[in-house]
Amino acid sequence: MPKQCDEIKSNYCFTNSDEKFLLQMRPELESCVDTFLDEFYKFIFKFEQSAEFLNDEKVIARHRGMIRQWYLDLFSGTYDISYFMKLYKIGEVHVRLGLPTHYVNAAFNFVRVFVLGCVQKKYQDDSNLTDRIKAVERIIDINLDVLTCSYREEELSRFLSLSKIEKGLLGFLKKVSSYFNYLLAGALVMVAFFAIGLFGYDVYLLVSGETNIEKGILTTLGSLLILWAAIELINDEMKHLRGGSFALEAFITLAIAALIRKILIYSLSSEHATDVLMYGLLVLCLSVSYRVISIKEKSSKKETH
């Protein structure tokens, strides 16, 4: 581990001069610690999952004390094996809690901006301002590197603990899932083209006079509604391919659009009153399902704030 620590510092060109600069800045930057903590917690509570990890006053107070100490340690001037071990343990805690690396990276970006702002404000007339900024940049980058290393090692250990059969099956399922997702995206594009064709056909019937104006307008509007729902579904599927959640609401929206088109057509004839009623009940059931899913998603987001 000592050799590894030296290697990390060497890779970041972190020298004894950087250590001295950080130690010299400690008194000035220590005076900013309370402001830093206030702003830091305002920032992290914007994250969706912050309230899940910091769920009561005692936990917040304990966490605040640890963040305070970590901030002060940035300017301790001593960055030996014990310092790196503390960072690594912090990373392990984040891994056990399941804190996404995205939040860690975003938090470090906040720390970087805040600390550099303090340095520039307090040392704006200092001839060594550039060197001081470089020292801060390097120690923050080193901290982020060590913390994210815990995530990489955890992911690697989980993968290595699998048997050859499990690894092979996992790789196969990932490939199959990827292929089916792209197949679904392609099918949705075909649906969109068919919806365009349906719209064009409805317009043709309306213009050619093969259908009356009232029915032609309603069927054309229904076709446009289906096309709009299909485009929304394609957009949601693109988000899913990028790693987002599966958009069940978009599929429900498309089904509702198709049913509404039927209702618009059948509503012009008293002979299809029963059909209109059945389609209306289906739309109502789908709308309730859509509403329930939306409320559940909104409530889950609120719980994490």
Residue frames as qw, qx, qy, qz and C-alpha x, y, z in Angstrom:
[[0.000, 0.881, 0.473, 0.000, 0.00, 0.00, 0.00],
 [0.293, -0.763, 0.089, 0.569, 2.78, 2.59, 0.73],
 [0.343, -0.123, 0.615, 0.699, 4.19, 2.01, -2.72],
 [0.156, 0.602, 0.714, 0.322, 0.74, 2.40, -4.21],
 [0.137, -0.897, -0.291, 0.303, 0.22, 5.69, -2.37],
 [0.309, -0.572, 0.341, 0.679, 3.50, 7.05, -3.71],
 [0.304, 0.171, 0.740, 0.576, 2.53, 5.90, -7.18],
 [0.076, 0.797, 0.595, 0.065, -0.81, 7.71, -7.02],
 [0.188, -0.874, -0.036, 0.447, 0.83, 10.94, -5.88],
 [0.364, -0.336, 0.552, 0.671, 3.47, 10.58, -8.56],
 [0.288, 0.428, 0.749, 0.416, 0.85, 10.03, -11.28],
 [0.002, -0.907, -0.417, -0.059, -0.86, 13.26, -10.26],
 [0.450, 0.492, -0.155, 0.729, 2.49, 15.12, -9.99],
 [0.513, -0.818, -0.132, -0.226, 1.67, 15.78, -6.32],
 [0.589, 0.379, -0.429, 0.570, 4.90, 17.03, -4.74],
 [0.472, -0.377, -0.504, 0.618, 6.19, 18.20, -1.37],
 [0.042, 0.035, 0.047, 0.997, 5.61, 21.76, -2.55],
 [0.444, -0.394, -0.521, -0.613, 1.92, 20.97, -2.99],
 [0.604, -0.452, -0.620, 0.217, 1.80, 19.59, 0.56],
 [0.343, -0.219, -0.278, 0.870, 3.40, 22.77, 1.90],
 [0.155, -0.194, -0.264, -0.932, 1.01, 25.01, -0.02],
 [0.545, -0.457, -0.607, -0.354, -2.01, 23.09, 1.28],
 [0.566, -0.420, -0.529, 0.473, -0.74, 23.28, 4.86],
 [0.195, -0.056, -0.079, 0.976, -0.08, 27.03, 4.52],
 [0.306, -0.271, -0.381, -0.829, -3.66, 27.56, 3.30],
 [0.379, -0.358, -0.845, 0.118, -5.25, 25.61, 6.15],
 [0.098, -0.375, -0.487, 0.783, -5.92, 28.61, 8.46],
 [0.252, 0.208, -0.191, -0.926, -7.60, 30.61, 5.72],
 [0.489, -0.058, -0.694, -0.526, -9.62, 27.73, 4.30],
 [0.270, -0.261, -0.860, 0.346, -10.51, 26.39, 7.75],
 [0.133, 0.279, 0.318, -0.896, -12.40, 29.65, 8.32],
 [0.470, 0.138, -0.403, -0.774, -14.64, 28.68, 5.37],
 [0.093, -0.008, -0.996, 0.014, -15.60, 25.26, 6.76],
 [0.262, 0.402, 0.681, -0.553, -18.99, 26.25, 8.18],
 [0.449, 0.543, -0.124, -0.698, -20.00, 28.01, 4.97],
 [0.257, 0.297, -0.853, -0.343, -18.77, 24.99, 3.04],
 [0.070, 0.153, 0.962, -0.215, -20.90, 22.59, 5.10],
 [0.377, 0.504, 0.417, -0.656, -24.04, 24.71, 4.77],
 [0.457, 0.549, -0.350, -0.606, -23.64, 25.02, 1.01],
 [0.116, 0.244, -0.948, -0.167, -22.62, 21.37, 0.64],
 [0.204, 0.265, 0.896, -0.291, -25.77, 20.05, 2.29],
 [0.456, 0.578, 0.150, -0.660, -27.96, 22.40, 0.30],
 [0.350, 0.497, -0.633, -0.479, -26.34, 20.95, -2.79],
 [0.089, 0.117, -0.987, -0.061, -26.51, 17.23, -1.98],
 [0.333, 0.335, 0.738, -0.481, -30.12, 17.39, -0.82],
 [0.512, 0.485, -0.206, -0.678, -31.00, 18.19, -4.42],
 [0.204, 0.227, -0.925, -0.227, -30.08, 14.59, -5.22],
 [0.707, -0.208, -0.391, -0.552, -33.01, 12.19, -5.42],
 [0.820, -0.187, -0.535, 0.082, -31.53, 9.65, -3.01],
 [0.170, 0.467, -0.483, 0.721, -30.03, 11.99, -0.40],
 [0.581, -0.396, 0.234, -0.671, -32.94, 11.65, 2.03],
 [0.945, -0.042, -0.296, -0.131, -32.65, 7.87, 1.77],
 [0.709, 0.162, -0.459, 0.511, -29.11, 7.94, 3.17],
 [0.128, 0.114, -0.411, 0.895, -29.47, 10.98, 5.46],
 [0.371, -0.473, -0.677, -0.424, -32.84, 10.17, 6.98],
 [0.502, -0.781, -0.371, 0.033, -32.71, 11.70, 10.50],
 [0.069, -0.962, 0.179, -0.195, -31.01, 14.45, 12.49],
 [0.700, -0.567, 0.413, 0.131, -28.54, 12.14, 14.26],
 [0.809, 0.217, 0.387, 0.386, -27.33, 10.64, 11.00],
 [0.359, 0.858, 0.096, 0.356, -27.01, 14.10, 9.43],
 [0.332, -0.904, 0.258, -0.079, -25.08, 15.42, 12.46],
 [0.782, -0.336, 0.459, 0.255, -22.68, 12.46, 12.40],
 [0.703, 0.468, 0.350, 0.405, -22.25, 12.75, 8.64],
 [0.123, 0.965, -0.002, 0.232, -21.67, 16.51, 8.93],
 [0.531, -0.758, 0.365, 0.101, -18.90, 15.89, 11.46],
 [0.794, -0.039, 0.487, 0.361, -17.20, 13.40, 9.14],
 [0.517, 0.722, 0.259, 0.379, -17.46, 15.73, 6.13],
 [0.166, -0.974, 0.135, -0.075, -16.03, 18.55, 8.27],
 [0.655, -0.542, 0.467, 0.241, -13.04, 16.42, 9.23],
 [0.747, 0.300, 0.451, 0.385, -12.53, 15.28, 5.64],
 [0.289, 0.915, 0.116, 0.258, -12.55, 18.90, 4.46],
 [0.329, -0.892, 0.309, 0.009, -9.97, 19.93, 7.08],
 [0.793, -0.246, 0.485, 0.275, -7.80, 16.90, 6.22],
 [0.662, 0.677, 0.195, 0.256, -7.51, 18.24, 2.67],
 [0.198, 0.862, -0.230, 0.405, -5.19, 20.88, 4.12],
 [0.815, -0.572, 0.068, 0.065, -3.44, 18.79, 6.75],
 [0.155, 0.828, -0.536, -0.048, -0.15, 18.71, 4.85],
 [0.311, -0.332, 0.889, -0.046, 0.23, 15.00, 5.63],
 [0.806, 0.300, -0.133, -0.493, -0.85, 12.56, 2.94],
 [0.059, -0.418, 0.906, -0.019, 0.60, 9.23, 4.01],
 [0.271, -0.082, -0.938, -0.201, -0.76, 5.70, 4.09],
 [0.011, 0.397, 0.758, -0.517, -3.16, 6.45, 6.95],
 [0.289, 0.431, 0.008, -0.855, -4.67, 9.32, 4.94],
 [0.394, 0.193, -0.689, -0.577, -5.20, 7.04, 1.93],
 [0.170, -0.181, -0.960, 0.125, -6.68, 4.29, 4.11],
 [0.189, 0.426, 0.498, -0.732, -9.25, 6.77, 5.47],
 [0.398, 0.382, -0.295, -0.780, -10.23, 7.69, 1.93],
 [0.325, 0.081, -0.892, -0.303, -10.50, 4.07, 0.90],
 [0.025, -0.293, -0.873, 0.388, -12.75, 3.29, 3.89],
 [0.316, 0.437, 0.189, -0.821, -14.99, 6.22, 2.97],
 [0.421, 0.282, -0.602, -0.617, -15.29, 4.73, -0.50],
 [0.212, -0.073, -0.974, 0.020, -16.17, 1.31, 0.95],
 [0.166, 0.380, 0.636, -0.651, -18.94, 2.88, 3.03],
 [0.413, 0.420, -0.160, -0.792, -20.37, 4.51, -0.09],
 [0.361, 0.158, -0.843, -0.367, -20.29, 1.15, -1.87],
 [0.076, -0.209, -0.929, 0.295, -22.09, -0.62, 1.00],
 [0.256, 0.461, 0.409, -0.745, -24.76, 2.08, 1.06],
 [0.485, 0.476, 0.680, 0.274, -25.23, 1.74, -2.68],
 [0.065, 0.825, 0.047, -0.559, -24.52, 5.42, -3.36],
 [0.747, 0.590, 0.227, 0.204, -24.22, 5.89, -7.15],
 [0.613, -0.153, 0.131, 0.764, -20.84, 7.13, -8.39],
 [0.172, 0.662, 0.359, 0.635, -22.66, 9.90, -10.24],
 [0.398, -0.886, -0.195, -0.132, -23.50, 11.55, -6.91],
 [0.718, -0.472, 0.082, 0.505, -19.90, 11.21, -5.71],
 [0.505, 0.226, 0.312, 0.772, -18.59, 12.86, -8.87],
 [0.044, -0.790, -0.336, -0.511, -21.16, 15.65, -8.65],
 [0.567, -0.805, -0.130, 0.118, -20.32, 16.27, -4.98],
 [0.680, -0.277, 0.171, 0.657, -16.63, 16.48, -5.77],
 [0.316, 0.525, 0.336, 0.715, -17.34, 18.97, -8.52],
 [0.303, -0.889, -0.233, -0.252, -19.10, 21.13, -5.92],
 [0.703, -0.601, 0.024, 0.379, -16.13, 20.80, -3.54],
 [0.618, 0.112, 0.262, 0.733, -13.71, 21.77, -6.30],
 [0.105, 0.709, 0.307, 0.626, -15.66, 24.88, -7.28],
 [0.474, -0.859, -0.174, -0.091, -16.14, 25.99, -3.67],
 [0.732, -0.482, 0.087, 0.473, -12.55, 25.49, -2.55],
 [0.530, 0.232, 0.284, 0.764, -11.04, 27.09, -5.64],
 [0.053, -0.826, -0.298, -0.476, -13.39, 30.03, -5.19],
 [0.584, -0.800, -0.061, 0.119, -12.14, 30.49, -1.62],
 [0.725, -0.202, 0.196, 0.628, -8.51, 30.22, -2.69],
 [0.363, 0.489, 0.320, 0.726, -8.91, 32.81, -5.44],
 [0.248, -0.881, -0.251, -0.317, -10.75, 35.16, -3.09],
 [0.640, -0.750, 0.042, 0.161, -8.24, 34.94, -0.23],
 [0.622, -0.367, 0.387, 0.573, -5.06, 34.77, -2.33],
 [0.550, 0.775, 0.301, 0.077, -5.98, 36.93, -5.34],
 [0.145, 0.949, -0.274, 0.051, -2.89, 39.11, -4.87],
 [0.709, -0.474, 0.501, 0.147, -0.54, 36.22, -4.05],
 [0.272, 0.648, -0.602, -0.379, 2.24, 35.57, -6.55],
 [0.056, -0.180, 0.982, 0.032, 1.86, 31.82, -5.87],
 [0.646, 0.182, 0.276, -0.688, -1.87, 31.74, -6.64],
 [0.720, 0.358, -0.467, -0.368, -1.44, 29.44, -9.64],
 [0.341, 0.263, -0.876, 0.215, 0.62, 26.94, -7.63],
 [0.322, -0.016, 0.670, -0.669, -1.92, 27.01, -4.81],
 [0.737, 0.262, -0.002, -0.623, -4.73, 26.27, -7.25],
 [0.624, 0.354, -0.682, -0.144, -2.77, 23.38, -8.76],
 [0.057, 0.200, -0.875, 0.437, -2.17, 21.91, -5.30],
 [0.538, 0.124, 0.467, -0.691, -5.90, 22.05, -4.50],
 [0.739, 0.353, -0.298, -0.490, -6.81, 20.53, -7.87],
 [0.465, 0.342, -0.816, 0.033, -4.40, 17.65, -7.37],
 [0.111, -0.092, 0.844, -0.517, -5.46, 16.72, -3.83],
 [0.645, 0.226, 0.275, -0.676, -9.14, 16.78, -4.84],
 [0.707, 0.390, -0.479, -0.344, -8.43, 14.60, -7.89],
 [0.249, 0.281, -0.896, 0.235, -6.48, 12.16, -5.72],
 [0.384, 0.028, 0.657, -0.648, -9.38, 11.96, -3.27],
 [0.740, 0.326, 0.004, -0.589, -11.85, 11.27, -6.06],
 [0.549, 0.416, -0.710, -0.145, -9.56, 8.66, -7.59],
 [0.052, 0.182, -0.909, 0.370, -9.18, 6.71, -4.33],
 [0.514, 0.143, 0.507, -0.677, -12.90, 6.85, -3.53],
 [0.762, 0.386, -0.157, -0.495, -14.00, 5.65, -6.96],
 [0.296, 0.408, -0.864, -0.004, -11.35, 2.92, -6.79],
 [0.350, -0.029, 0.808, -0.473, -13.52, 1.28, -4.12],
 [0.718, 0.389, 0.176, -0.549, -16.39, 1.08, -6.61],
 [0.583, 0.534, -0.558, -0.254, -14.21, -0.47, -9.29],
 [0.086, 0.312, -0.922, 0.212, -12.80, -3.09, -6.93],
 [0.523, 0.112, 0.635, -0.557, -16.29, -3.95, -5.61],
 [0.748, 0.465, -0.067, -0.470, -17.64, -4.47, -9.13],
 [0.451, 0.512, -0.728, -0.074, -14.58, -6.54, -10.06],
 [0.156, -0.216, 0.892, -0.364, -14.83, -8.72, -6.93],
 [0.678, 0.238, 0.421, -0.553, -18.50, -9.42, -7.60],
 [0.722, 0.523, -0.300, -0.338, -17.74, -10.44, -11.16],
 [0.298, 0.479, -0.820, 0.094, -14.76, -12.59, -10.19],
 [0.405, -0.143, 0.767, -0.477, -16.84, -14.41, -7.55],
 [0.812, 0.299, 0.070, -0.497, -19.09, -15.80, -10.30],
 [0.712, -0.098, 0.663, 0.209, -18.40, -19.21, -11.78],
 [0.123, -0.191, 0.641, 0.733, -17.54, -19.65, -15.46],
 [0.049, 0.474, 0.841, 0.255, -21.07, -20.83, -16.20],
 [0.072, -0.805, -0.451, 0.378, -22.56, -17.82, -14.38],
 [0.140, -0.569, 0.256, 0.769, -20.24, -15.42, -16.20],
 [0.105, 0.040, 0.780, 0.615, -21.10, -16.98, -19.54],
 [0.005, -0.629, -0.776, -0.053, -24.83, -16.94, -18.81],
 [0.111, -0.771, -0.237, 0.581, -24.64, -13.31, -17.63],
 [0.113, -0.395, 0.459, 0.788, -22.82, -12.26, -20.79],
 [0.065, 0.263, 0.854, 0.443, -25.30, -14.17, -22.97],
 [0.038, -0.731, -0.658, 0.175, -28.33, -12.61, -21.25],
 [0.110, -0.678, 0.004, 0.727, -26.85, -9.12, -21.60],
 [0.077, -0.167, 0.652, 0.736, -26.35, -9.66, -25.33],
 [0.002, -0.453, -0.859, -0.241, -29.84, -11.12, -25.82],
 [0.080, -0.764, -0.475, 0.430, -31.40, -8.27, -23.81],
 [0.103, -0.536, 0.242, 0.802, -29.49, -5.72, -25.88],
 [0.050, 0.055, 0.782, 0.618, -30.61, -7.32, -29.16],
 [0.046, -0.606, -0.793, -0.034, -34.26, -7.43, -28.08],
 [0.094, -0.726, -0.247, 0.635, -34.14, -3.79, -27.00],
 [0.021, -0.374, 0.459, 0.805, -32.87, -2.77, -30.43],
 [0.001, 0.277, 0.881, 0.384, -35.48, -5.03, -32.05],
 [0.049, -0.712, -0.633, 0.299, -38.17, -3.29, -30.02],
 [0.059, -0.631, 0.062, 0.771, -36.85, 0.12, -31.06],
 [0.018, -0.116, 0.708, 0.696, -36.93, -0.95, -34.71],
 [0.024, -0.485, -0.865, -0.126, -40.48, -2.25, -34.35],
 [0.045, -0.735, -0.407, 0.541, -41.56, 1.06, -32.85],
 [0.022, -0.434, 0.369, 0.821, -40.09, 2.91, -35.81],
 [0.026, -0.177, -0.859, -0.479, -42.13, 0.63, -38.12],
 [0.048, -0.652, -0.721, 0.227, -45.26, 1.43, -36.08],
 [0.040, -0.650, -0.061, 0.756, -44.54, 5.14, -36.53],
 [0.026, 0.199, -0.632, -0.749, -44.26, 4.69, -40.30],
 [0.061, -0.405, -0.889, -0.204, -47.53, 2.73, -40.36],
 [0.054, -0.703, -0.498, 0.505, -49.14, 5.53, -38.34],
 [0.010, 0.480, -0.269, -0.835, -47.91, 8.02, -40.97],
 [0.063, -0.069, -0.834, -0.544, -49.39, 5.79, -43.68],
 [0.064, -0.572, -0.806, 0.137, -52.68, 5.60, -41.78],
 [0.018, -0.670, -0.198, 0.716, -52.77, 9.38, -41.47],
 [0.037, 0.304, -0.539, -0.785, -52.04, 9.77, -45.17],
 [0.060, -0.279, -0.907, -0.309, -54.79, 7.30, -46.06],
 [0.042, -0.670, -0.635, 0.384, -57.31, 9.13, -43.84],
 [0.016, 0.581, -0.098, -0.808, -56.38, 12.41, -45.50],
 [0.033, 0.071, -0.766, -0.638, -56.82, 10.80, -48.94],
 [0.048, -0.486, -0.871, -0.047, -60.30, 9.53, -48.01],
 [0.036, -0.706, -0.389, 0.590, -61.23, 12.96, -46.72],
 [0.021, 0.501, -0.322, -0.803, -59.95, 14.87, -49.76],
 [0.048, -0.008, -0.844, -0.533, -61.33, 12.40, -52.31],
 [0.548, -0.089, -0.011, -0.832, -64.78, 12.56, -50.78],
 [0.562, -0.033, -0.815, -0.141, -64.99, 8.80, -50.13],
 [0.382, -0.432, -0.712, 0.400, -65.88, 9.60, -46.53],
 [0.097, -0.901, -0.330, -0.265, -67.98, 12.41, -45.12],
 [0.205, 0.709, -0.294, 0.607, -66.22, 15.46, -43.69],
 [0.592, -0.645, 0.242, -0.418, -67.19, 14.82, -40.07],
 [0.974, -0.174, 0.131, 0.063, -65.95, 11.24, -40.04],
 [0.734, 0.498, -0.128, 0.444, -62.87, 12.14, -42.09],
 [0.008, -0.776, 0.317, -0.545, -61.80, 14.85, -39.66],
 [0.737, -0.540, 0.286, -0.290, -62.30, 12.63, -36.63],
 [0.980, 0.046, 0.076, 0.179, -60.40, 9.67, -38.14],
 [0.534, 0.641, -0.203, 0.512, -57.57, 12.00, -39.22],
 [0.286, -0.747, 0.349, -0.488, -57.32, 13.42, -35.70],
 [0.913, -0.325, 0.215, -0.121, -57.30, 9.88, -34.33],
 [0.880, 0.327, -0.060, 0.339, -54.45, 8.93, -36.66],
 [0.209, 0.747, -0.296, 0.558, -52.48, 12.00, -35.57],
 [0.616, -0.633, 0.295, -0.363, -53.01, 11.00, -31.95],
 [0.984, -0.071, 0.123, 0.108, -51.62, 7.52, -32.62],
 [0.662, 0.556, -0.149, 0.481, -48.63, 9.01, -34.48],
 [0.134, -0.786, 0.316, -0.514, -47.92, 11.37, -31.57],
 [0.814, -0.467, 0.281, -0.200, -48.09, 8.49, -29.06],
 [0.950, 0.187, 0.024, 0.248, -45.78, 6.36, -31.23],
 [0.412, 0.696, -0.250, 0.532, -43.19, 9.15, -31.44],
 [0.433, -0.709, 0.343, -0.438, -43.32, 9.62, -27.65],
 [0.957, -0.216, 0.188, -0.046, -42.83, 5.89, -27.23],
 [0.799, 0.435, -0.118, 0.397, -39.79, 5.93, -29.53],
 [0.067, 0.768, -0.326, 0.547, -38.27, 8.80, -27.53],
 [0.687, -0.556, 0.335, -0.327, -38.81, 6.91, -24.27],
 [0.988, 0.043, 0.080, 0.123, -37.30, 3.75, -25.75],
 [0.543, 0.641, -0.254, 0.479, -34.22, 5.76, -26.79],
 [0.296, -0.716, 0.401, -0.489, -33.88, 6.89, -23.16],
 [0.922, -0.271, 0.227, -0.158, -34.21, 3.26, -22.09],
 [0.883, 0.355, -0.093, 0.294, -31.40, 2.24, -24.46],
 [0.253, 0.699, -0.356, 0.567, -29.21, 4.90, -22.85],
 [0.342, 0.052, -0.770, 0.536, -29.77, 3.34, -19.44],
 [0.382, -0.206, 0.195, -0.880, -33.07, 4.86, -18.35],
 [0.421, 0.088, 0.811, -0.397, -36.03, 3.01, -16.87],
 [0.098, 0.276, 0.858, 0.422, -38.57, 1.13, -18.99],
 [0.248, 0.066, 0.046, -0.965, -41.38, 3.52, -20.01],
 [0.096, 0.347, 0.932, -0.033, -44.53, 1.51, -19.31],
 [0.204, 0.644, 0.370, -0.638, -46.62, 4.71, -19.30],
 [0.176, 0.457, -0.466, -0.737, -45.68, 5.35, -22.94],
 [0.081, -0.082, -0.947, -0.298, -47.10, 1.97, -24.01],
 [0.075, 0.554, 0.744, -0.365, -50.29, 2.71, -22.10],
 [0.154, 0.607, -0.005, -0.780, -50.50, 6.10, -23.84],
 [0.153, 0.228, -0.732, -0.623, -50.25, 4.45, -27.26],
 [0.043, -0.313, -0.948, -0.032, -53.00, 1.97, -26.37],
 [0.100, 0.633, 0.493, -0.589, -55.23, 4.81, -25.14],
 [0.152, 0.488, -0.314, -0.800, -54.60, 6.75, -28.38],
 [0.126, 0.004, -0.885, -0.449, -55.61, 3.74, -30.51],
 [0.028, -0.483, -0.853, 0.197, -58.79, 3.24, -28.48],
 [0.103, 0.615, 0.220, -0.750, -59.69, 6.93, -28.66],
 [0.152, 0.268, -0.589, -0.747, -59.43, 6.75, -32.45],
 [0.123, -0.263, -0.938, -0.191, -61.93, 3.88, -32.45],
 [0.012, -0.593, -0.630, 0.502, -64.25, 5.84, -30.18],
 [0.110, 0.496, -0.123, -0.853, -64.08, 8.88, -32.45],
 [0.193, 0.079, -0.763, -0.611, -65.04, 6.77, -35.46],
 [0.202, -0.351, -0.913, -0.042, -67.79, 4.74, -33.79],
 [0.003, 0.427, 0.493, -0.758, -69.28, 7.74, -32.01],
 [0.256, 0.221, -0.309, -0.889, -70.80, 8.88, -35.33],
 [0.526, -0.091, -0.709, -0.461, -73.01, 5.80, -35.58],
 [0.631, -0.347, 0.318, -0.616, -75.74, 4.76, -33.14],
 [0.934, 0.081, -0.307, -0.161, -75.25, 1.15, -34.26],
 [0.672, 0.236, -0.531, 0.459, -71.89, 1.00, -32.43],
 [0.390, -0.744, 0.136, -0.525, -73.09, 2.41, -29.11],
 [0.924, -0.382, 0.039, 0.004, -72.14, -0.81, -27.30],
 [0.805, 0.250, -0.086, 0.532, -68.68, -0.78, -28.87],
 [0.107, 0.720, -0.149, 0.669, -68.18, 2.85, -27.86],
 [0.658, -0.663, 0.109, -0.341, -69.13, 1.97, -24.28],
 [0.961, -0.160, 0.011, 0.227, -66.71, -0.97, -24.17],
 [0.613, 0.437, -0.098, 0.650, -63.86, 1.07, -25.63],
 [0.181, -0.779, 0.106, -0.591, -64.67, 3.85, -23.17],
 [0.829, -0.544, 0.082, -0.104, -64.39, 1.42, -20.24],
 [0.886, 0.091, -0.019, 0.454, -61.04, 0.20, -21.58],
 [0.304, 0.647, -0.105, 0.692, -59.78, 3.78, -21.87],
 [0.498, -0.749, 0.097, -0.426, -60.94, 4.44, -18.31],
 [0.933, -0.332, 0.045, 0.130, -59.11, 1.34, -16.99],
 [0.739, 0.295, -0.028, 0.606, -55.93, 2.25, -18.86],
 [0.027, 0.766, -0.073, 0.639, -56.17, 5.86, -17.64],
 [0.703, -0.672, 0.093, -0.213, -56.48, 4.68, -14.03],
 [0.928, -0.089, 0.038, 0.359, -53.46, 2.40, -14.53],
 [0.490, 0.558, -0.037, 0.669, -51.50, 5.28, -16.00],
 [0.275, -0.802, 0.082, -0.524, -52.45, 7.51, -13.09],
 [0.862, -0.503, 0.056, -0.002, -51.51, 4.90, -10.49],
 [0.839, 0.123, 0.010, 0.530, -48.09, 4.37, -12.08],
 [0.249, 0.684, -0.040, 0.685, -47.48, 8.13, -12.30],
 [0.508, -0.770, 0.077, -0.378, -48.45, 8.70, -8.66],
 [0.930, -0.313, 0.031, 0.191, -46.24, 5.85, -7.53],
 [0.693, 0.326, -0.020, 0.643, -43.25, 7.26, -9.41],
 [0.013, -0.759, 0.055, -0.648, -43.82, 10.78, -8.06],
 [0.701, -0.676, 0.053, -0.221, -44.19, 9.52, -4.48],
 [0.920, -0.118, -0.001, 0.374, -41.00, 7.47, -4.75],
 [0.466, 0.522, -0.053, 0.713, -39.13, 10.57, -5.95],
 [0.309, -0.783, 0.051, -0.538, -40.51, 12.65, -3.07],
 [0.873, -0.487, -0.024, 0.021, -39.42, 10.03, -0.56],
 [0.816, 0.069, -0.014, 0.574, -35.84, 10.33, -1.76],
 [0.180, 0.721, -0.031, 0.668, -35.75, 14.13, -1.37]]
